């Protein structure tokens, strides 16, 4: 996790969640894909123990001059990789 998972407001979480890819077989409010094709569930935000857990990640890291705004944020399931 990036250390900010508890600092993001609900409005930022919802806006970032909407950037996930919609799976037409499921409600977009419940399940989406990240940019790597991994499944995420809204209810599993911040859960490292879940294969559907997700976090808010920077597209361009702040350390590499990325900016801390919605355009530079993405939903990411980093704990589970499909083979």
N, C-alpha and C positions, 0 to 999 in steps of 0.2 A: 504494500500500500504506500501511497505517497505521503502519508502523515496528515493529510488534510481531509480524510474521509469523514471526520466528524464536524468539519468546519463548513462543508458545502450546505447551502440553504436548500430547502425543498424545491424551490423554483429552479435552481441550478440543476439539481438532480433530475428533475422532470425534463428540462430542456436537453440535457445531455442524453438521457434515456431515449428521447425521440430521435436522436442521431443514429441509434442502432437500426440495423436492417430488419424490416418486418418480415416475419414468417407468415405466409398467407393461411397456414393451417391453425394458427393460434391468435388469440387476442393480442394486439400490440401493447396493451396495457399490462400484460402478464409476462410475455416472452418475446425476446428479440435476439438477433445475432449481433455479435461484435464484428469489427472489420476483418477479423481472421476467420469468421464463420463459426465461432464457438457460441453455444447457446447461453443466454443470460436470462434470469428471471428477476423481475422487479423486486419481489419479496426477499431476494437473496443478496441485496446490496451489502457489501462489506463482509460477506461470509467467506472466509478462507477455507472453511471445512466443507464447502458445497461445490460440486462440479458446475453449478449454475450461478455461482457467486460472481459479482462484478464490482468494479470500482470506477471512479472517474480518473482518467489518465490524460496527461498532456500529449498532444500530437507532436509538437515540437517542445522538448524539455526546456523548462525555465533556465536551466544552467547553460543551455545553448541559445539563449536569448529568445526563447519562446515566451509568449505573453500569457498572463493569467486571466483569460476571458473565454467566453463561451465558444468562440470560433476556434480556439486552440484546445478544446476539451473533447474527449470521446469516451463512450462507455467501453470498458474492456474486461473480458473474463481472462485473467492472467493465470488462473490456478488450474485450468483444465485444458489440455490440448487434445484434439481429436486426431487419431492416426489414420 
